[in-house]
């Protein structure tokens, strides 16, 4: 009762503003939904520098070392087991990969490699031991698959310690750098 044409016009204008704003928001979310899982430009290879590894263990280590990370997950997107915790050559991941979340696998000197780089960690210390053949083959298969799925060129497959600004020897002096490069080319 008592509604005027002006009130009806105001309601119509509010609806139009709402619909326009909702349309812009939906478009931004849609664009983000397309971008987010398709932003990968790099693959960064690591070693754990320890002889044991499971997803739960790596989550605890990450929580202790980087308590400020809002994601309670491993710092990498994939882990490849060495038979001590995870099976030999077993590829595992957690919610960081499941939801295409940024990594925490390189330093703040290279945030782009965390945001746009898929981190793969092999359990083991390749400063002191060689990469076992089944673990290496799992790495080759996973890397090739990710390169193909995300159109990542061979030149964007990197090694943690060989990225400018990083101060580590990861994935280790005994890691077969040239052999991996050849196997994924």
ChimeraX attribute file (.defattr): number of C-alpha atoms within 10 A of each C-alpha:
attribute: neighborCount
match mode: 1-to-1
recipient: residues
	/A:1	3
	/A:2	5
	/A:3	7
	/A:4	9
	/A:5	9
	/A:6	9
	/A:7	11
	/A:8	11
	/A:9	11
	/A:10	12
	/A:11	12
	/A:12	12
	/A:13	12
	/A:14	12
	/A:15	12
	/A:16	12
	/A:17	12
	/A:18	12
	/A:19	12
	/A:20	12
	/A:21	12
	/A:22	12
	/A:23	12
	/A:24	12
	/A:25	12
	/A:26	12
	/A:27	12
	/A:28	12
	/A:29	12
	/A:30	12
	/A:31	11
	/A:32	12
	/A:33	11
	/A:34	11
	/A:35	11
	/A:36	15
	/A:37	15
	/A:38	14
	/A:39	14
	/A:40	22
	/A:41	18
	/A:42	25
	/A:43	26
	/A:44	25
	/A:45	24
	/A:46	27
	/A:47	24
	/A:48	20
	/A:49	18
	/A:50	11
	/A:51	17
	/A:52	17
	/A:53	22
	/A:54	18
	/A:55	18
	/A:56	13
	/A:57	13
	/A:58	18
	/A:59	19
	/A:60	14
	/A:61	15
	/A:62	21
	/A:63	18
	/A:64	10
	/A:65	10
	/A:66	13
	/A:67	11
	/A:68	10
	/A:69	13
	/A:70	8
	/A:71	17
	/A:72	16
	/A:73	24
	/A:74	26
	/A:75	28
	/A:76	28
	/A:77	27
	/A:78	22
	/A:79	28
	/A:80	28
	/A:81	26
	/A:82	23
	/A:83	18
	/A:84	13
	/A:85	16
	/A:86	18
	/A:87	15
	/A:88	18
	/A:89	21
	/A:90	17
	/A:91	19
	/A:92	17
	/A:93	17
	/A:94	18
	/A:95	13
	/A:96	20
	/A:97	20
	/A:98	10
	/A:99	11
	/A:100	17
	/A:101	20
	/A:102	23
	/A:103	24
	/A:104	24
	/A:105	25
	/A:106	25
	/A:107	13
	/A:108	12
	/A:109	12
	/A:110	14
	/A:111	15
	/A:112	14
	/A:113	25
	/A:114	24
	/A:115	19
	/A:116	20
	/A:117	26
	/A:118	28
	/A:119	26
	/A:120	27
	/A:121	25
	/A:122	28
	/A:123	27
	/A:124	27
	/A:125	22
	/A:126	23
	/A:127	15
	/A:128	12
	/A:129	13
	/A:130	15
	/A:131	20
	/A:132	13
	/A:133	11
	/A:134	16
	/A:135	22
	/A:136	21
	/A:137	15
	/A:138	18
	/A:139	24
	/A:140	18
	/A:141	14
	/A:142	17
	/A:143	23
	/A:144	17
	/A:145	14
	/A:146	16
	/A:147	20
	/A:148	11
	/A:149	11
	/A:150	14
	/A:151	13
	/A:152	18
	/A:153	15
	/A:154	16
	/A:155	10
	/A:156	13
	/A:157	20
	/A:158	19
	/A:159	20
	/A:160	27
	/A:161	19
	/A:162	14
	/A:163	15
	/A:164	9
	/A:165	13
	/A:166	15
	/A:167	12
	/A:168	12
	/A:169	16
	/A:170	21
	/A:171	25
	/A:172	24
	/A:173	15
	/A:174	13
	/A:175	21
	/A:176	14
	/A:177	14
	/A:178	8
	/A:179	11
	/A:180	16
	/A:181	14
	/A:182	10
	/A:183	12
	/A:184	17
	/A:185	9
